[in-house]
Amino acid sequence: MNDLGLLRRRRDDGLGPNSDIGNKLRALYGAVQSEEIPSKLIDLLEQLDAVEKQAKPAKGE
Protein backbone atom coordinates (compact mmCIF):
# COMPACT_ATOMS: atom_id res chain seq x y z
CA MET A 1 0.00 0.00 0.00
CA ASN A 2 1.30 3.45 -0.81
CA ASP A 3 1.69 6.30 1.68
CA LEU A 4 -1.46 8.09 0.49
CA GLY A 5 -3.61 5.02 1.11
CA LEU A 6 -2.12 4.66 4.59
CA LEU A 7 -2.88 8.33 5.37
CA ARG A 8 -6.47 7.96 4.20
CA ARG A 9 -6.93 4.85 6.32
CA ARG A 10 -5.57 6.64 9.39
CA ARG A 11 -7.95 9.56 8.91
CA ASP A 12 -10.94 7.23 8.74
CA ASP A 13 -10.46 5.82 12.24
CA GLY A 14 -12.15 8.81 13.87
CA LEU A 15 -9.09 10.02 15.74
CA GLY A 16 -7.80 12.41 13.10
CA PRO A 17 -4.20 13.53 13.65
CA ASN A 18 -4.14 11.87 17.05
CA SER A 19 -4.53 8.40 15.55
CA ASP A 20 -1.01 7.25 16.40
CA ILE A 21 -1.25 8.59 19.95
CA GLY A 22 -4.61 6.91 20.44
CA ASN A 23 -3.33 3.59 19.14
CA LYS A 24 -0.29 3.71 21.40
CA LEU A 25 -2.40 4.62 24.44
CA ARG A 26 -4.79 1.75 23.72
CA ALA A 27 -1.84 -0.64 23.52
CA LEU A 28 -0.38 0.70 26.77
CA TYR A 29 -3.67 0.47 28.66
CA GLY A 30 -4.22 -3.05 27.33
CA ALA A 31 -0.79 -4.09 28.55
CA VAL A 32 -1.38 -2.57 31.99
CA GLN A 33 -4.75 -4.31 32.33
CA SER A 34 -3.20 -7.69 31.63
CA GLU A 35 -0.44 -7.26 34.25
CA GLU A 36 -0.78 -9.12 37.51
CA ILE A 37 -1.23 -7.07 40.69
CA PRO A 38 1.95 -7.35 42.78
CA SER A 39 1.48 -9.34 45.98
CA LYS A 40 3.07 -6.55 48.03
CA LEU A 41 0.34 -4.15 46.87
CA ILE A 42 -2.37 -6.65 47.77
CA ASP A 43 -0.81 -7.07 51.23
CA LEU A 44 -0.74 -3.30 51.75
CA LEU A 45 -4.40 -2.98 50.71
CA GLU A 46 -5.37 -5.75 53.14
CA GLN A 47 -3.49 -3.98 55.95
CA LEU A 48 -5.29 -0.74 55.12
CA ASP A 49 -8.67 -2.50 55.23
CA ALA A 50 -7.82 -3.99 58.64
CA VAL A 51 -6.83 -0.59 60.06
CA GLU A 52 -9.98 1.04 58.68
CA LYS A 53 -12.17 -1.66 60.24
CA GLN A 54 -10.50 -1.14 63.63
CA ALA A 55 -10.91 2.64 63.41
CA LYS A 56 -14.66 2.52 62.72
CA PRO A 57 -16.75 2.86 65.85
CA ALA A 58 -19.44 0.26 66.43
CA LYS A 59 -22.98 1.27 65.42
CA GLY A 60 -24.20 1.27 69.01
CA GLU A 61 -21.47 3.65 70.22
N, CA, C and O atoms as CSV, one atom per row, in Angstrom:
chain,resi,resn,atom,element,x,y,z
A,1,MET,N,N,0.854,-1.176,0.000
A,1,MET,CA,C,0.000,0.000,0.000
A,1,MET,C,C,0.890,1.226,0.000
A,1,MET,O,O,1.927,1.256,0.664
A,2,ASN,N,N,0.479,2.239,-0.751
A,2,ASN,CA,C,1.298,3.446,-0.811
A,2,ASN,C,C,1.016,4.347,0.389
A,2,ASN,O,O,0.099,4.089,1.169
A,3,ASP,N,N,1.810,5.403,0.527
A,3,ASP,CA,C,1.686,6.299,1.683
A,3,ASP,C,C,0.343,7.024,1.712
A,3,ASP,O,O,-0.213,7.255,2.785
A,4,LEU,N,N,-0.181,7.386,0.539
A,4,LEU,CA,C,-1.458,8.092,0.485
A,4,LEU,C,C,-2.589,7.207,0.992
A,4,LEU,O,O,-3.465,7.684,1.714
A,5,GLY,N,N,-2.586,5.948,0.633
A,5,GLY,CA,C,-3.608,5.017,1.112
A,5,GLY,C,C,-3.527,4.838,2.617
A,5,GLY,O,O,-4.554,4.741,3.290
A,6,LEU,N,N,-2.317,4.793,3.147
A,6,LEU,CA,C,-2.124,4.663,4.589
A,6,LEU,C,C,-2.642,5.904,5.311
A,6,LEU,O,O,-3.277,5.785,6.359
A,7,LEU,N,N,-2.380,7.089,4.768
A,7,LEU,CA,C,-2.879,8.327,5.371
A,7,LEU,C,C,-4.404,8.360,5.366
A,7,LEU,O,O,-5.017,8.749,6.360
A,8,ARG,N,N,-5.011,7.962,4.273
A,8,ARG,CA,C,-6.474,7.957,4.200
A,8,ARG,C,C,-7.057,6.992,5.220
A,8,ARG,O,O,-8.057,7.298,5.870
A,9,ARG,N,N,-6.434,5.824,5.361
A,9,ARG,CA,C,-6.933,4.845,6.321
A,9,ARG,C,C,-6.823,5.377,7.744
A,9,ARG,O,O,-7.721,5.154,8.556
A,10,ARG,N,N,-5.745,6.071,8.056
A,10,ARG,CA,C,-5.569,6.638,9.392
A,10,ARG,C,C,-6.615,7.705,9.680
A,10,ARG,O,O,-7.104,7.792,10.807
A,11,ARG,N,N,-6.964,8.507,8.706
A,11,ARG,CA,C,-7.950,9.565,8.909
A,11,ARG,C,C,-9.337,8.984,9.158
A,11,ARG,O,O,-10.151,9.611,9.836
A,12,ASP,N,N,-9.616,7.817,8.630
A,12,ASP,CA,C,-10.942,7.231,8.736
A,12,ASP,C,C,-11.206,6.561,10.072
A,12,ASP,O,O,-12.317,6.079,10.290
A,13,ASP,N,N,-10.241,6.508,10.971
A,13,ASP,CA,C,-10.461,5.819,12.239
A,13,ASP,C,C,-11.124,6.701,13.289
A,13,ASP,O,O,-11.352,6.244,14.409
A,14,GLY,N,N,-11.436,7.938,12.963
A,14,GLY,CA,C,-12.148,8.810,13.871
A,14,GLY,C,C,-11.263,9.591,14.821
A,14,GLY,O,O,-11.756,10.439,15.565
A,15,LEU,N,N,-9.987,9.327,14.812
A,15,LEU,CA,C,-9.087,10.018,15.738
A,15,LEU,C,C,-8.367,11.194,15.089
A,15,LEU,O,O,-7.724,11.984,15.781
A,16,GLY,N,N,-8.466,11.315,13.802
A,16,GLY,CA,C,-7.802,12.409,13.102
A,16,GLY,C,C,-6.297,12.348,13.283
A,16,GLY,O,O,-5.706,11.271,13.199
A,17,PRO,N,N,-5.660,13.506,13.533
A,17,PRO,CA,C,-4.202,13.532,13.654
A,17,PRO,C,C,-3.687,12.832,14.908
A,17,PRO,O,O,-2.488,12.576,15.028
A,18,ASN,N,N,-4.561,12.529,15.816
A,18,ASN,CA,C,-4.138,11.865,17.051
A,18,ASN,C,C,-4.220,10.351,16.952
A,18,ASN,O,O,-4.154,9.659,17.968
A,19,SER,N,N,-4.361,9.839,15.762
A,19,SER,CA,C,-4.529,8.402,15.554
A,19,SER,C,C,-3.380,7.595,16.161
A,19,SER,O,O,-3.616,6.617,16.871
A,20,ASP,N,N,-2.162,7.995,15.888
A,20,ASP,CA,C,-1.008,7.246,16.405
A,20,ASP,C,C,-0.956,7.294,17.929
A,20,ASP,O,O,-0.660,6.292,18.579
A,21,ILE,N,N,-1.242,8.454,18.485
A,21,ILE,CA,C,-1.246,8.586,19.945
A,21,ILE,C,C,-2.329,7.701,20.541
A,21,ILE,O,O,-2.094,7.002,21.527
A,22,GLY,N,N,-3.508,7.731,19.948
A,22,GLY,CA,C,-4.611,6.907,20.437
A,22,GLY,C,C,-4.296,5.424,20.378
A,22,GLY,O,O,-4.596,4.678,21.310
A,23,ASN,N,N,-3.691,5.004,19.281
A,23,ASN,CA,C,-3.333,3.588,19.140
A,23,ASN,C,C,-2.299,3.176,20.179
A,23,ASN,O,O,-2.393,2.096,20.762
A,24,LYS,N,N,-1.324,4.029,20.405
A,24,LYS,CA,C,-0.289,3.709,21.396
A,24,LYS,C,C,-0.866,3.687,22.816
A,24,LYS,O,O,-0.495,2.836,23.624
A,25,LEU,N,N,-1.770,4.619,23.116
A,25,LEU,CA,C,-2.397,4.625,24.436
A,25,LEU,C,C,-3.245,3.376,24.649
A,25,LEU,O,O,-3.232,2.789,25.731
A,26,ARG,N,N,-3.986,2.969,23.612
A,26,ARG,CA,C,-4.790,1.746,23.724
A,26,ARG,C,C,-3.897,0.543,24.003
A,26,ARG,O,O,-4.228,-0.304,24.832
A,27,ALA,N,N,-2.769,0.472,23.311
A,27,ALA,CA,C,-1.844,-0.642,23.516
A,27,ALA,C,C,-1.272,-0.615,24.932
A,27,ALA,O,O,-1.149,-1.659,25.573
A,28,LEU,N,N,-0.926,0.570,25.419
A,28,LEU,CA,C,-0.378,0.703,26.768
A,28,LEU,C,C,-1.405,0.299,27.813
A,28,LEU,O,O,-1.092,-0.468,28.723
A,29,TYR,N,N,-2.627,0.805,27.694
A,29,TYR,CA,C,-3.673,0.466,28.661
A,29,TYR,C,C,-3.985,-1.027,28.636
A,29,TYR,O,O,-4.222,-1.636,29.679
A,30,GLY,N,N,-3.983,-1.609,27.445
A,30,GLY,CA,C,-4.220,-3.047,27.335
A,30,GLY,C,C,-3.141,-3.838,28.046
A,30,GLY,O,O,-3.428,-4.827,28.720
A,31,ALA,N,N,-1.894,-3.401,27.895
A,31,ALA,CA,C,-0.785,-4.093,28.554
A,31,ALA,C,C,-0.883,-3.958,30.066
A,31,ALA,O,O,-0.610,-4.915,30.790
A,32,VAL,N,N,-1.266,-2.788,30.551
A,32,VAL,CA,C,-1.384,-2.565,31.993
A,32,VAL,C,C,-2.514,-3.420,32.567
A,32,VAL,O,O,-2.378,-3.985,33.652
A,33,GLN,N,N,-3.623,-3.513,31.841
A,33,GLN,CA,C,-4.754,-4.308,32.325
A,33,GLN,C,C,-4.401,-5.780,32.458
A,33,GLN,O,O,-4.923,-6.468,33.335
A,34,SER,N,N,-3.529,-6.264,31.601
A,34,SER,CA,C,-3.205,-7.687,31.635
A,34,SER,C,C,-2.108,-8.022,32.644
A,34,SER,O,O,-1.828,-9.198,32.874
A,35,GLU,N,N,-1.482,-7.008,33.251
A,35,GLU,CA,C,-0.442,-7.259,34.246
A,35,GLU,C,C,-1.063,-7.762,35.548
A,35,GLU,O,O,-2.176,-7.384,35.914
A,36,GLU,N,N,-0.330,-8.605,36.223
A,36,GLU,CA,C,-0.780,-9.122,37.513
A,36,GLU,C,C,-0.510,-8.079,38.593
A,36,GLU,O,O,0.493,-7.366,38.544
A,37,ILE,N,N,-1.414,-7.997,39.566
A,37,ILE,CA,C,-1.227,-7.068,40.685
A,37,ILE,C,C,-0.146,-7.648,41.596
A,37,ILE,O,O,-0.231,-8.808,41.999
A,38,PRO,N,N,0.869,-6.848,41.920
A,38,PRO,CA,C,1.945,-7.345,42.782
A,38,PRO,C,C,1.411,-7.753,44.158
A,38,PRO,O,O,0.536,-7.089,44.715
A,39,SER,N,N,1.939,-8.834,44.690
A,39,SER,CA,C,1.475,-9.345,45.981
A,39,SER,C,C,1.726,-8.338,47.106
A,39,SER,O,O,0.956,-8.279,48.064
A,40,LYS,N,N,2.785,-7.556,47.000
A,40,LYS,CA,C,3.068,-6.552,48.029
A,40,LYS,C,C,1.952,-5.502,48.068
A,40,LYS,O,O,1.566,-5.055,49.149
A,41,LEU,N,N,1.435,-5.109,46.913
A,41,LEU,CA,C,0.344,-4.150,46.871
A,41,LEU,C,C,-0.925,-4.737,47.481
A,41,LEU,O,O,-1.639,-4.053,48.215
A,42,ILE,N,N,-1.202,-5.983,47.185
A,42,ILE,CA,C,-2.373,-6.646,47.768
A,42,ILE,C,C,-2.239,-6.705,49.289
A,42,ILE,O,O,-3.206,-6.454,50.009
A,43,ASP,N,N,-1.044,-7.035,49.777
A,43,ASP,CA,C,-0.809,-7.066,51.228
A,43,ASP,C,C,-1.042,-5.700,51.863
A,43,ASP,O,O,-1.655,-5.603,52.926
A,44,LEU,N,N,-0.555,-4.650,51.216
A,44,LEU,CA,C,-0.743,-3.299,51.747
A,44,LEU,C,C,-2.224,-2.913,51.777
A,44,LEU,O,O,-2.678,-2.286,52.734
A,45,LEU,N,N,-2.975,-3.278,50.745
A,45,LEU,CA,C,-4.402,-2.984,50.714
A,45,LEU,C,C,-5.147,-3.739,51.814
A,45,LEU,O,O,-6.071,-3.203,52.426
A,46,GLU,N,N,-4.746,-4.976,52.060
A,46,GLU,CA,C,-5.367,-5.753,53.140
A,46,GLU,C,C,-5.071,-5.127,54.497
A,46,GLU,O,O,-5.949,-5.080,55.358
A,47,GLN,N,N,-3.849,-4.647,54.698
A,47,GLN,CA,C,-3.493,-3.983,55.948
A,47,GLN,C,C,-4.314,-2.706,56.126
A,47,GLN,O,O,-4.771,-2.411,57.230
A,48,LEU,N,N,-4.498,-1.960,55.058
A,48,LEU,CA,C,-5.295,-0.737,55.117
A,48,LEU,C,C,-6.742,-1.058,55.479
A,48,LEU,O,O,-7.342,-0.358,56.295
A,49,ASP,N,N,-7.305,-2.099,54.888
A,49,ASP,CA,C,-8.667,-2.505,55.233
A,49,ASP,C,C,-8.786,-2.862,56.708
A,49,ASP,O,O,-9.760,-2.491,57.364
A,50,ALA,N,N,-7.792,-3.584,57.234
A,50,ALA,CA,C,-7.822,-3.993,58.636
A,50,ALA,C,C,-7.779,-2.773,59.551
A,50,ALA,O,O,-8.516,-2.721,60.535
A,51,VAL,N,N,-6.939,-1.800,59.251
A,51,VAL,CA,C,-6.830,-0.589,60.062
A,51,VAL,C,C,-8.125,0.213,59.994
A,51,VAL,O,O,-8.575,0.749,61.007
A,52,GLU,N,N,-8.726,0.299,58.812
A,52,GLU,CA,C,-9.984,1.039,58.677
A,52,GLU,C,C,-11.106,0.371,59.476
A,52,GLU,O,O,-11.928,1.059,60.083
A,53,LYS,N,N,-11.144,-0.948,59.480
A,53,LYS,CA,C,-12.172,-1.660,60.239
A,53,LYS,C,C,-11.997,-1.434,61.734
A,53,LYS,O,O,-12.986,-1.311,62.457
A,54,GLN,N,N,-10.762,-1.376,62.208
A,54,GLN,CA,C,-10.499,-1.143,63.629
A,54,GLN,C,C,-10.845,0.294,64.018
A,54,GLN,O,O,-11.260,0.541,65.150
A,55,ALA,N,N,-10.682,1.232,63.105
A,55,ALA,CA,C,-10.910,2.638,63.413
A,55,ALA,C,C,-12.382,3.011,63.418
A,55,ALA,O,O,-12.753,4.013,64.028
A,56,LYS,N,N,-13.232,2.231,62.755
A,56,LYS,CA,C,-14.660,2.524,62.723
A,56,LYS,C,C,-15.294,2.208,64.062
A,56,LYS,O,O,-15.103,1.120,64.604
A,57,PRO,N,N,-16.047,3.157,64.596
A,57,PRO,CA,C,-16.754,2.862,65.852
A,57,PRO,C,C,-17.944,1.922,65.586
A,57,PRO,O,O,-18.510,1.919,64.492
A,58,ALA,N,N,-18.297,1.158,66.560
A,58,ALA,CA,C,-19.439,0.259,66.428
A,58,ALA,C,C,-20.709,1.087,66.276
A,58,ALA,O,O,-20.748,2.235,66.720
A,59,LYS,N,N,-21.748,0.529,65.657
A,59,LYS,CA,C,-22.979,1.271,65.419
A,59,LYS,C,C,-23.667,1.719,66.698
A,59,LYS,O,O,-24.303,2.773,66.722
A,60,GLY,N,N,-23.550,0.937,67.754
A,60,GLY,CA,C,-24.198,1.269,69.006
A,60,GLY,C,C,-23.476,2.342,69.810
A,60,GLY,O,O,-24.044,2.859,70.772
A,61,GLU,N,N,-22.258,2.690,69.452
A,61,GLU,CA,C,-21.467,3.645,70.224
A,61,GLU,C,C,-21.732,5.065,69.838
A,61,GLU,O,O,-21.135,5.980,70.406
